[in-house]
Amino acid sequence: ELAAELVVERRLGRVLHLHMNYPGNLNALSAAMITAISERLSPACLRGASVVLLTAAGRHFGAGHDLAEVAENGCGADLFRQCSDLMERVATCEVPVVAAVQGCAFAAGCQLAA
């Protein structure tokens, strides 16, 4: 079952808090999750923020790529490219992106946290 909102966005002063909200799938990076995070790292969304805090619901920060989605679509090339674009966006973000990691962060989940 898909979470009502994959990424919950809150403003805490100058902190833009992005909370990955799909613990039933260990916050796996599906195309929809990647898009939701990427959109919130746009210059318009960052306006007024000094830092982005990235957190996740549930016991674990992230399971990496959504391999069920890869298997369903028959090829992960598009998802991997989209994920690579997200990692570039995080690395070049105009404000620091800090991940508060609980539990495990596997594969692309670890890359996102780094």
Contact map, one row per residue, 1 for C-alpha under 8 A:
111000000000000000000001000000000000000000000000000000000000000000000000000000000000000000000000000000000000000000
111101000000000000000100000000000000000000000000000000000000000000000000000000000000000000000000000000000000000000
111111000000000000001100000000000000000000000000000000000000000000000000000000000000000000000000000000000000000000
011111000000000000000000000000000000000000000000000000000000000000000000000000000000000000000000000000000000000000
001111110000000000001000000000000000000000000000000000000000000000000000000000000000000000000000000000000000000000
011111110000000000011100000000011001000000000000000000000000000000000000000000000000000000000000000000000000000000
000011111000000001111000000000001001100000000000000000000000000000000000000000000000000000000000000000000000000000
000011111100000011111000000000000000000000000000000000000000000000000000000000000000000000000000000000000000000000
000000111110000111100000000000000000000100000000000000000000000000000000000000000000000000000000000000000000000000
000000011111000111000000000000000000000000000000000000000000000000000000000000000000000000000000000000000000000000
000000001111111110000000000000000000000000000000000000000000000000000000000000000000000000000000000000000000000000
000000000111111110000000000000000000000000000000000000000000000000000000000000000000000000000000000000000000000000
000000000011111100000000000000000000000000000000100000000000000000000000000000000000000000000000000000000000000000
000000000011111100000000000000000000000000000001111000000000000000000000000000000000000000000000000000000000000000
000000000011111110000000000000000000000000000000111110000000000000000000000000000000000000000000000000000000000000
000000001111111111000000000000000000000000000100111110000000000000000000000000000000000000000000000000000000000000
000000011111001111100000000000000000000000000000000111100000000000000000000000000000000000000000000000000000000000
000000111100000111110000000000000000100100000000000111100000000000000000000000000000000000000000000000000000000000
000000111000000011111000000000000000000000000000000001111000000000000000000000000000000000000000000000000000000000
000001110000000001111100001000001000000000000000000001111000000000000000000000000000000000000000000000000000000000
001011110000000000111110001000000000000000000000000000011000000000000000000000000000000000000000000000000000000000
011001000000000000011111111100000000000000000000000000011100000000000000000000000000000000000000000000000000000000
000000000000000000001111111000000000000000000000000000011111000000000000000000000000000000000000000000000000000000
100000000000000000000111111000000000000000000000000000000100000000000000000000000000000000000000000000000000000000
000000000000000000000111111100000000000000000000000000000000001000000000000000000000000000000000000000000000000000
000000000000000000000111111100000000000000000000000000000111111000000000000000000000000000000000000000000000000000
000000000000000000011111111110000000000000000000000000011001111100000000000000000000000000000000000000000000000000
000000000000000000000100111111001000000000000000000000000000011111000000000000000000000000000000000000000000100000
000000000000000000000000001111111100000000000000000000000000011111000000000000000010000000000000000000000001100000
000000000000000000000000000111111100000000000000000000000000000011001000000000100000000000000000000000000000000000
000000000000000000000000000011111110000000000000000000000000000000000000000000100100000000000000000000000000000000
000001000000000000000000000011111111000000000000000000000000000000000000000000000000000000000000000000000000000000
000001100000000000010000000111111111100000000000000000000000000000000000000000000000000000000000000000000000000000
000000000000000000000000000011111111110000000000000000000000000000000000000000000110010000000000000000000000000000
000000000000000000000000000000111111111000000000000000000000000000000000000000000000000000000000000000000000000000
000001100000000000000000000000011111111100000000000000000000000000000000000000000000000000000000000000000000000000
000000100000000001000000000000001111111110000000000000000000000000000000000000000000010000000000000000000000000000
000000000000000000000000000000000111111111000000000000000000000000000000000000000000010010000000000000000000000000
000000000000000000000000000000000011111111001000000000000000000000000000000000000000000000000000000000000000000000
000000001000000001000000000000000001111111001100000000000000000000000000000000000000000000000000000000000000000000
000000000000000000000000000000000000111111101100000000000000000000000000000000000000000011001000000000000000000000
000000000000000000000000000000000000011111111100000000000000000000000000000000000000000000000000000000000000000000
000000000000000000000000000000000000000011111110000000000000000000000000000000000000000000000000000000000000000000
000000000000000000000000000000000000000001111110000000000000000000000000000000000000000000000000000000000000000000
000000000000000000000000000000000000001111111110000000000000000000000000000000000000000000000000000000000000000000
000000000000000100000000000000000000000111111111100000000000000000000000000000000000000000000000000000000000000000
000000000000000000000000000000000000000000111111100000000000000000000000000000000000000000000000000000000000000000
000000000000010000000000000000000000000000000111110000000000000000000000000000000000000000000000000000000000000000
000000000000111100000000000000000000000000000111111100000000000000000000000000000000000000000010000000000000000000
000000000000011100000000000000000000000000000001111100000000000000000000000000000000000000000011000000000000000000
000000000000011100000000000000000000000000000000111110000000000000000000000000000000000000000011110000000000000000
000000000000001111000000000000000000000000000000111111000000000000000000000000000000000000000011110000000000000000
000000000000001111000000000000000000000000000000001111100000000000000000000000000000000000000000111100000000000000
000000000000000011110000000000000000000000000000000111110000000000000000000000000000000000000000111100000000000000
000000000000000011110000000000000000000000000000000011111000100000000000000000000000000000000000001110000000000000
000000000000000000111110001000000000000000000000000001111101110000000000000000000000000000000000000011000000000000
000000000000000000111110001000000000000000000000000000111111100000000000000000000000000000000000000000000000000000
000000000000000000000111010000000000000000000000000000011111100000000000000000000000000000000000000000000000000000
000000000000000000000010010000000000000000000000000000001111100000000000000000000000000000000000000001110000000000
000000000000000000000010011000000000000000000000000000011111111000000000000000000000000000000000000011111000000000
000000000000000000000000011000000000000000000000000000111111111000000000000000000000000000000000000011111000100000
000000000000000000000000011110000000000000000000000000010001111100000000000000000000000000000000000000011101110000
000000000000000000000000111110000000000000000000000000000001111111000000000000000000000000000000000000011111100000
000000000000000000000000001110000000000000000000000000000000011111000000000000000000000000000000000000001111110000
000000000000000000000000000111000000000000000000000000000000001111100000000000110000000000000000000000000011100000
000000000000000000000000000111000000000000000000000000000000001111111100000000000000000000000000000000000000000000
000000000000000000000000000000000000000000000000000000000000000011111110000000000000000000000000000000000000000000
000000000000000000000000000000000000000000000000000000000000000001111111000000000000000000000000000000000000000000
000000000000000000000000000001000000000000000000000000000000000001111111100000000000000000000000000000000000000000
000000000000000000000000000000000000000000000000000000000000000001111111111100100000000000000000000000000000000000
000000000000000000000000000000000000000000000000000000000000000000111111111100000000000000000000000000000000000000
000000000000000000000000000000000000000000000000000000000000000000011111110000000000000000000000000000000000000000
000000000000000000000000000000000000000000000000000000000000000000001111111100000000000000000000000000000000000000
000000000000000000000000000000000000000000000000000000000000000000000111111100000000000000000000000000000000000000
000000000000000000000000000000000000000000000000000000000000000000000110111111000000000000000000000000000000000000
000000000000000000000000000000000000000000000000000000000000000000000110111111110000000000000000000000000000000000
000000000000000000000000000000000000000000000000000000000000000000000000001111111000000000000000000000000000000000
000000000000000000000000000000000000000000000000000000000000000000000000001111111100000000000000000000000000000000
000000000000000000000000000001100000000000000000000000000000000010000100000111111110000000000000000000000000000000
000000000000000000000000000000000000000000000000000000000000000010000000000111111111000000000000000000000000000000
000000000000000000000000000000000000000000000000000000000000000000000000000011111111100000000000000000000000000000
000000000000000000000000000000100100000000000000000000000000000000000000000001111111110000000000000000000000000000
000000000000000000000000000010000100000000000000000000000000000000000000000000111111111000000000000000000001000000
000000000000000000000000000000000000000000000000000000000000000000000000000000011111111100000000000000000000000000
000000000000000000000000000000000000000000000000000000000000000000000000000000001111111110000000000000000000000000
000000000000000000000000000000000100110000000000000000000000000000000000000000000111111111000000000000000000000000
000000000000000000000000000000000000000000000000000000000000000000000000000000000011111111100000000000000000001100
000000000000000000000000000000000000000000000000000000000000000000000000000000000001111111110000000000000000000000
000000000000000000000000000000000000010010000000000000000000000000000000000000000000111111111000000000000000000000
000000000000000000000000000000000000000010000000000000000000000000000000000000000000011111111000100000000000000100
000000000000000000000000000000000000000000000000000000000000000000000000000000000000001111111000000000000000000000
000000000000000000000000000000000000000000000000000000000000000000000000000000000000000111111100000000000000000000
000000000000000000000000000000000000000010000000000000000000000000000000000000000000000011111111100000000000000000
000000000000000000000000000000000000000000000000000000000000000000000000000000000000000000011111000000000000000000
000000000000000000000000000000000000000000000000111100000000000000000000000000000000000000001111100000000000000000
000000000000000000000000000000000000000000000000011100000000000000000000000000000000000000001111110000000000000000
000000000000000000000000000000000000000000000000001111000000000000000000000000000000000001001011111000000000000000
000000000000000000000000000000000000000000000000001111000000000000000000000000000000000000000001111100000000000010
000000000000000000000000000000000000000000000000000011100000000000000000000000000000000000000000111110000000000011
000000000000000000000000000000000000000000000000000011100000000000000000000000000000000000000000011111000000000010
000000000000000000000000000000000000000000000000000000110001100000000000000000000000000000000000001111111000000010
000000000000000000000000000000000000000000000000000000010011100000000000000000000000000000000000000111111000000000
000000000000000000000000000000000000000000000000000000000011100000000000000000000000000000000000000011111000000000
000000000000000000000000000000000000000000000000000000000011111000000000000000000000000000000000000011111100000000
000000000000000000000000000000000000000000000000000000000001111100000000000000000000000000000000000011111111110010
000000000000000000000000000000000000000000000000000000000000011100000000000000000000000000000000000000011111110000
000000000000000000000000000000000000000000000000000000000000001110000000000000000000000000000000000000001111111000
000000000000000000000000000010000000000000000000000000000000011110000000000000000010000000000000000000001111111100
000000000000000000000000000110000000000000000000000000000000111110000000000000000000000000000000000000001111111110
000000000000000000000000000000000000000000000000000000000000010100000000000000000000000000000000000000001111111111
000000000000000000000000000000000000000000000000000000000000000000000000000000000000001000000000000000000011111111
000000000000000000000000000000000000000000000000000000000000000000000000000000000000001001000000000000000001111111
000000000000000000000000000000000000000000000000000000000000000000000000000000000000000000000000011110001000111111
000000000000000000000000000000000000000000000000000000000000000000000000000000000000000000000000001000000000011111
